[in-house]
Amino acid sequence: MRLIWQLLAVVAVWILGNLGTAAVKDKPWLALVAGLLTAVVAVLVYGRVVRRTEHRAPVEVSLKGAGAGISWGTLLGIALFGAVIANIAFFGNYTINGLGTPSSAVALLGIMAGAAVTEELVFRGVLFRNVEHWTGTWIALVLTGSLFGLIHLLNATATLWGAIAIAIEAGGMLTAAYVATRKLWVPIGLHFGWNIAASAIFSTKVSGSNTPQGLLDATMSGPALVTGGDFGPEGSVYAVVFGVVATVVFMWLAHRRGHVVPVRRSARADVAARLTS
């Protein structure tokens, strides 16, 4: 039952936060505040429901190290997506025409903050963590990463390949970031940095959604394998490659730190207990 209660609590904040942010999306500063408020409330609700259902301190959202984790995660997310755009631009498929819409970029900061926090709490904090307890790290990574990709099929211009790409690059990378650190702050920062680079900075579509223009007025053209087509650059082969590389690095760190929960049932309990203490 703990999975159900945790999921209901965080998804409720996710839905209400999305509705609130959508209601003020044309008012940049209000959208920024609404998104940040959603993020804060989601963390507080997650912490409370974990305490009540698991009778432990929610160490994965402990404030210790939160600033550093979010900061370097955000920088890494921006750098990774920037590398994707740089490769697309190298072949002339991404062109900057001038300044875009700075006010929309402000709104996007709030929208993406709310989305990054709530999605990480749902997929890594609730789903992955609980499934890992039953199956071990690797199976849980594949299952929840796949679900993370599939849910993006609900977006306006989603494609099947785009959903598969998200499952591989983001589902893997973000989960691996959590496994390596056993805190949600780095994956939250990584998710946020990736999304604000895509939307607020480079003005591209985010996961097949109709994203408003950000800081740059830019155009993309060329083969879908390179640009991601209607799904946006996350459907690009470059995004998949960079996501896989990041996943491998994070899982290597996780292995070195003893953070990987084995599949074997007899060994799972001791490792899982150590990682949540």
Contacts in CASP RR format, 6 or more apart in sequence:
PFRMAT RR
TARGET T0000
AUTHOR 0000-0000-0000
METHOD contacts of the structure
MODEL  1
MRLIWQLLAVVAVWILGNLGTAAVKDKPWLALVAGLLTAVVAVLVYGRVV
RRTEHRAPVEVSLKGAGAGISWGTLLGIALFGAVIANIAFFGNYTINGLG
TPSSAVALLGIMAGAAVTEELVFRGVLFRNVEHWTGTWIALVLTGSLFGL
IHLLNATATLWGAIAIAIEAGGMLTAAYVATRKLWVPIGLHFGWNIAASA
IFSTKVSGSNTPQGLLDATMSGPALVTGGDFGPEGSVYAVVFGVVATVVF
MWLAHRRGHVVPVRRSARADVAARLTS
1 53 0 8 1.000
2 53 0 8 1.000
2 54 0 8 1.000
2 130 0 8 1.000
3 126 0 8 1.000
3 127 0 8 1.000
3 130 0 8 1.000
5 49 0 8 1.000
5 52 0 8 1.000
5 53 0 8 1.000
6 46 0 8 1.000
6 49 0 8 1.000
6 50 0 8 1.000
6 53 0 8 1.000
6 126 0 8 1.000
6 130 0 8 1.000
7 122 0 8 1.000
7 126 0 8 1.000
7 127 0 8 1.000
9 45 0 8 1.000
9 46 0 8 1.000
9 48 0 8 1.000
9 49 0 8 1.000
10 42 0 8 1.000
10 45 0 8 1.000
10 46 0 8 1.000
10 49 0 8 1.000
10 118 0 8 1.000
10 121 0 8 1.000
10 122 0 8 1.000
10 126 0 8 1.000
11 122 0 8 1.000
12 45 0 8 1.000
13 38 0 8 1.000
13 41 0 8 1.000
13 42 0 8 1.000
13 45 0 8 1.000
13 118 0 8 1.000
14 38 0 8 1.000
14 42 0 8 1.000
14 118 0 8 1.000
14 119 0 8 1.000
14 121 0 8 1.000
14 122 0 8 1.000
16 38 0 8 1.000
17 34 0 8 1.000
17 35 0 8 1.000
17 38 0 8 1.000
17 114 0 8 1.000
17 118 0 8 1.000
18 38 0 8 1.000
18 115 0 8 1.000
20 34 0 8 1.000
20 38 0 8 1.000
21 31 0 8 1.000
21 34 0 8 1.000
21 35 0 8 1.000
21 38 0 8 1.000
21 110 0 8 1.000
21 111 0 8 1.000
21 114 0 8 1.000
23 34 0 8 1.000
24 30 0 8 1.000
24 31 0 8 1.000
24 34 0 8 1.000
25 31 0 8 1.000
25 107 0 8 1.000
25 111 0 8 1.000
25 212 0 8 1.000
26 107 0 8 1.000
27 107 0 8 1.000
28 103 0 8 1.000
28 104 0 8 1.000
28 106 0 8 1.000
28 107 0 8 1.000
29 106 0 8 1.000
31 106 0 8 1.000
31 107 0 8 1.000
31 110 0 8 1.000
31 111 0 8 1.000
32 106 0 8 1.000
32 107 0 8 1.000
32 109 0 8 1.000
32 110 0 8 1.000
33 110 0 8 1.000
34 110 0 8 1.000
35 110 0 8 1.000
35 111 0 8 1.000
35 113 0 8 1.000
35 114 0 8 1.000
36 110 0 8 1.000
36 113 0 8 1.000
36 114 0 8 1.000
38 113 0 8 1.000
38 114 0 8 1.000
38 117 0 8 1.000
38 118 0 8 1.000
39 113 0 8 1.000
39 114 0 8 1.000
39 116 0 8 1.000
39 117 0 8 1.000
39 118 0 8 1.000
42 114 0 8 1.000
42 117 0 8 1.000
42 118 0 8 1.000
42 121 0 8 1.000
43 61 0 8 1.000
43 117 0 8 1.000
43 121 0 8 1.000
46 58 0 8 1.000
46 61 0 8 1.000
46 121 0 8 1.000
46 125 0 8 1.000
46 126 0 8 1.000
47 58 0 8 1.000
47 61 0 8 1.000
50 56 0 8 1.000
50 58 0 8 1.000
51 57 0 8 1.000
51 58 0 8 1.000
54 276 0 8 1.000
56 276 0 8 1.000
56 277 0 8 1.000
59 182 0 8 1.000
59 183 0 8 1.000
59 276 0 8 1.000
59 277 0 8 1.000
60 125 0 8 1.000
60 129 0 8 1.000
60 178 0 8 1.000
60 182 0 8 1.000
60 183 0 8 1.000
60 184 0 8 1.000
60 276 0 8 1.000
61 183 0 8 1.000
61 184 0 8 1.000
61 185 0 8 1.000
62 183 0 8 1.000
65 183 0 8 1.000
65 185 0 8 1.000
66 183 0 8 1.000
66 185 0 8 1.000
67 185 0 8 1.000
68 185 0 8 1.000
69 181 0 8 1.000
69 183 0 8 1.000
69 185 0 8 1.000
69 186 0 8 1.000
69 189 0 8 1.000
70 185 0 8 1.000
70 186 0 8 1.000
70 188 0 8 1.000
70 189 0 8 1.000
70 192 0 8 1.000
71 189 0 8 1.000
72 186 0 8 1.000
73 177 0 8 1.000
73 185 0 8 1.000
73 186 0 8 1.000
73 187 0 8 1.000
73 188 0 8 1.000
73 189 0 8 1.000
73 190 0 8 1.000
73 192 0 8 1.000
73 193 0 8 1.000
74 189 0 8 1.000
74 190 0 8 1.000
74 192 0 8 1.000
74 193 0 8 1.000
74 196 0 8 1.000
75 193 0 8 1.000
76 189 0 8 1.000
76 190 0 8 1.000
76 193 0 8 1.000
76 246 0 8 1.000
77 189 0 8 1.000
77 190 0 8 1.000
77 192 0 8 1.000
77 193 0 8 1.000
77 194 0 8 1.000
77 197 0 8 1.000
78 193 0 8 1.000
78 194 0 8 1.000
78 196 0 8 1.000
78 197 0 8 1.000
78 201 0 8 1.000
80 190 0 8 1.000
80 194 0 8 1.000
80 242 0 8 1.000
80 243 0 8 1.000
80 246 0 8 1.000
81 193 0 8 1.000
81 194 0 8 1.000
81 197 0 8 1.000
81 198 0 8 1.000
81 202 0 8 1.000
81 233 0 8 1.000
81 239 0 8 1.000
82 197 0 8 1.000
82 202 0 8 1.000
83 238 0 8 1.000
83 242 0 8 1.000
84 233 0 8 1.000
84 236 0 8 1.000
84 238 0 8 1.000
84 239 0 8 1.000
84 242 0 8 1.000
85 94 0 8 1.000
85 197 0 8 1.000
85 202 0 8 1.000
85 204 0 8 1.000
85 233 0 8 1.000
87 236 0 8 1.000
87 238 0 8 1.000
88 94 0 8 1.000
88 220 0 8 1.000
88 226 0 8 1.000
88 227 0 8 1.000
88 233 0 8 1.000
88 236 0 8 1.000
88 238 0 8 1.000
89 95 0 8 1.000
91 226 0 8 1.000
93 220 0 8 1.000
93 221 0 8 1.000
93 222 0 8 1.000
93 223 0 8 1.000
93 226 0 8 1.000
93 227 0 8 1.000
94 202 0 8 1.000
94 218 0 8 1.000
94 219 0 8 1.000
94 220 0 8 1.000
94 227 0 8 1.000
95 218 0 8 1.000
95 219 0 8 1.000
95 220 0 8 1.000
96 216 0 8 1.000
96 217 0 8 1.000
96 218 0 8 1.000
97 217 0 8 1.000
97 218 0 8 1.000
97 219 0 8 1.000
98 216 0 8 1.000
98 217 0 8 1.000
98 218 0 8 1.000
99 215 0 8 1.000
99 216 0 8 1.000
99 217 0 8 1.000
100 203 0 8 1.000
100 213 0 8 1.000
100 214 0 8 1.000
100 215 0 8 1.000
100 216 0 8 1.000
100 217 0 8 1.000
101 212 0 8 1.000
101 213 0 8 1.000
101 214 0 8 1.000
101 215 0 8 1.000
102 214 0 8 1.000
102 215 0 8 1.000
104 200 0 8 1.000
104 212 0 8 1.000
104 213 0 8 1.000
104 214 0 8 1.000
105 199 0 8 1.000
105 200 0 8 1.000
105 201 0 8 1.000
105 214 0 8 1.000
105 215 0 8 1.000
107 212 0 8 1.000
108 196 0 8 1.000
108 199 0 8 1.000
108 200 0 8 1.000
108 211 0 8 1.000
108 212 0 8 1.000
108 214 0 8 1.000
109 196 0 8 1.000
109 200 0 8 1.000
111 199 0 8 1.000
112 192 0 8 1.000
112 193 0 8 1.000
112 195 0 8 1.000
112 196 0 8 1.000
112 199 0 8 1.000
112 200 0 8 1.000
112 206 0 8 1.000
113 192 0 8 1.000
115 191 0 8 1.000
115 195 0 8 1.000
116 188 0 8 1.000
116 189 0 8 1.000
116 191 0 8 1.000
116 192 0 8 1.000
116 193 0 8 1.000
116 195 0 8 1.000
117 188 0 8 1.000
117 192 0 8 1.000
119 148 0 8 1.000
119 191 0 8 1.000
120 174 0 8 1.000
120 178 0 8 1.000
120 184 0 8 1.000
120 187 0 8 1.000
120 188 0 8 1.000
120 191 0 8 1.000
121 184 0 8 1.000
123 144 0 8 1.000
123 145 0 8 1.000
123 147 0 8 1.000
123 148 0 8 1.000
123 171 0 8 1.000
123 174 0 8 1.000
123 175 0 8 1.000
124 144 0 8 1.000
124 174 0 8 1.000
124 175 0 8 1.000
124 178 0 8 1.000
124 184 0 8 1.000
124 187 0 8 1.000
125 178 0 8 1.000
125 184 0 8 1.000
127 144 0 8 1.000
127 147 0 8 1.000
128 140 0 8 1.000
128 141 0 8 1.000
128 144 0 8 1.000
128 145 0 8 1.000
128 175 0 8 1.000
128 178 0 8 1.000
131 139 0 8 1.000
131 140 0 8 1.000
131 143 0 8 1.000
131 144 0 8 1.000
132 140 0 8 1.000
132 261 0 8 1.000
132 272 0 8 1.000
133 261 0 8 1.000
133 268 0 8 1.000
133 272 0 8 1.000
134 140 0 8 1.000
135 143 0 8 1.000
135 263 0 8 1.000
136 261 0 8 1.000
136 262 0 8 1.000
136 263 0 8 1.000
136 268 0 8 1.000
137 179 0 8 1.000
137 254 0 8 1.000
137 259 0 8 1.000
137 260 0 8 1.000
137 261 0 8 1.000
137 262 0 8 1.000
138 260 0 8 1.000
138 263 0 8 1.000
139 263 0 8 1.000
140 175 0 8 1.000
140 261 0 8 1.000
141 171 0 8 1.000
141 172 0 8 1.000
141 175 0 8 1.000
141 176 0 8 1.000
141 179 0 8 1.000
144 171 0 8 1.000
144 175 0 8 1.000
145 167 0 8 1.000
145 170 0 8 1.000
145 171 0 8 1.000
145 172 0 8 1.000
145 175 0 8 1.000
146 167 0 8 1.000
148 166 0 8 1.000
148 167 0 8 1.000
148 170 0 8 1.000
148 171 0 8 1.000
148 174 0 8 1.000
149 163 0 8 1.000
149 164 0 8 1.000
149 166 0 8 1.000
149 167 0 8 1.000
149 170 0 8 1.000
149 171 0 8 1.000
150 163 0 8 1.000
150 167 0 8 1.000
152 158 0 8 1.000
152 162 0 8 1.000
152 163 0 8 1.000
152 166 0 8 1.000
152 207 0 8 1.000
152 208 0 8 1.000
153 160 0 8 1.000
153 163 0 8 1.000
155 207 0 8 1.000
155 208 0 8 1.000
155 209 0 8 1.000
156 208 0 8 1.000
156 209 0 8 1.000
156 210 0 8 1.000
157 205 0 8 1.000
157 208 0 8 1.000
157 209 0 8 1.000
157 210 0 8 1.000
157 230 0 8 1.000
157 231 0 8 1.000
158 207 0 8 1.000
158 208 0 8 1.000
158 231 0 8 1.000
159 208 0 8 1.000
159 229 0 8 1.000
159 230 0 8 1.000
159 231 0 8 1.000
159 235 0 8 1.000
161 224 0 8 1.000
161 231 0 8 1.000
161 235 0 8 1.000
162 207 0 8 1.000
162 208 0 8 1.000
162 228 0 8 1.000
162 231 0 8 1.000
162 234 0 8 1.000
162 235 0 8 1.000
165 231 0 8 1.000
165 234 0 8 1.000
165 235 0 8 1.000
165 236 0 8 1.000
165 239 0 8 1.000
165 240 0 8 1.000
166 207 0 8 1.000
166 234 0 8 1.000
166 235 0 8 1.000
168 240 0 8 1.000
168 243 0 8 1.000
168 244 0 8 1.000
169 234 0 8 1.000
169 239 0 8 1.000
169 240 0 8 1.000
169 242 0 8 1.000
169 243 0 8 1.000
169 244 0 8 1.000
169 247 0 8 1.000
170 191 0 8 1.000
170 194 0 8 1.000
170 234 0 8 1.000
170 243 0 8 1.000
172 243 0 8 1.000
172 247 0 8 1.000
173 190 0 8 1.000
173 243 0 8 1.000
173 244 0 8 1.000
173 246 0 8 1.000
173 247 0 8 1.000
173 250 0 8 1.000
174 187 0 8 1.000
174 190 0 8 1.000
174 191 0 8 1.000
175 187 0 8 1.000
176 246 0 8 1.000
176 247 0 8 1.000
176 250 0 8 1.000
176 251 0 8 1.000
176 254 0 8 1.000
177 186 0 8 1.000
177 187 0 8 1.000
177 190 0 8 1.000
177 246 0 8 1.000
177 250 0 8 1.000
178 184 0 8 1.000
178 186 0 8 1.000
178 187 0 8 1.000
179 250 0 8 1.000
179 251 0 8 1.000
179 254 0 8 1.000
179 259 0 8 1.000
179 260 0 8 1.000
180 186 0 8 1.000
180 250 0 8 1.000
180 251 0 8 1.000
180 253 0 8 1.000
180 254 0 8 1.000
180 257 0 8 1.000
180 259 0 8 1.000
181 187 0 8 1.000
182 259 0 8 1.000
182 275 0 8 1.000
195 206 0 8 1.000
198 204 0 8 1.000
198 205 0 8 1.000
198 206 0 8 1.000
198 211 0 8 1.000
198 232 0 8 1.000
198 233 0 8 1.000
198 234 0 8 1.000
199 206 0 8 1.000
199 211 0 8 1.000
199 212 0 8 1.000
199 214 0 8 1.000
200 214 0 8 1.000
200 215 0 8 1.000
201 214 0 8 1.000
201 215 0 8 1.000
201 216 0 8 1.000
202 214 0 8 1.000
202 216 0 8 1.000
202 218 0 8 1.000
202 233 0 8 1.000
203 211 0 8 1.000
203 213 0 8 1.000
203 214 0 8 1.000
203 215 0 8 1.000
203 216 0 8 1.000
203 217 0 8 1.000
203 218 0 8 1.000
204 211 0 8 1.000
204 218 0 8 1.000
204 220 0 8 1.000
204 232 0 8 1.000
204 233 0 8 1.000
205 211 0 8 1.000
205 230 0 8 1.000
205 231 0 8 1.000
205 232 0 8 1.000
205 233 0 8 1.000
206 232 0 8 1.000
206 234 0 8 1.000
207 231 0 8 1.000
207 232 0 8 1.000
207 234 0 8 1.000
208 230 0 8 1.000
208 231 0 8 1.000
208 232 0 8 1.000
208 234 0 8 1.000
220 227 0 8 1.000
220 229 0 8 1.000
220 232 0 8 1.000
220 233 0 8 1.000
221 227 0 8 1.000
222 229 0 8 1.000
224 230 0 8 1.000
224 235 0 8 1.000
225 236 0 8 1.000
225 237 0 8 1.000
226 236 0 8 1.000
226 237 0 8 1.000
226 238 0 8 1.000
227 233 0 8 1.000
227 236 0 8 1.000
228 234 0 8 1.000
228 235 0 8 1.000
228 236 0 8 1.000
228 239 0 8 1.000
229 235 0 8 1.000
233 239 0 8 1.000
251 260 0 8 1.000
254 260 0 8 1.000
258 271 0 8 1.000
259 275 0 8 1.000
260 271 0 8 1.000
261 268 0 8 1.000
261 271 0 8 1.000
261 272 0 8 1.000
261 275 0 8 1.000
262 268 0 8 1.000
262 271 0 8 1.000
END
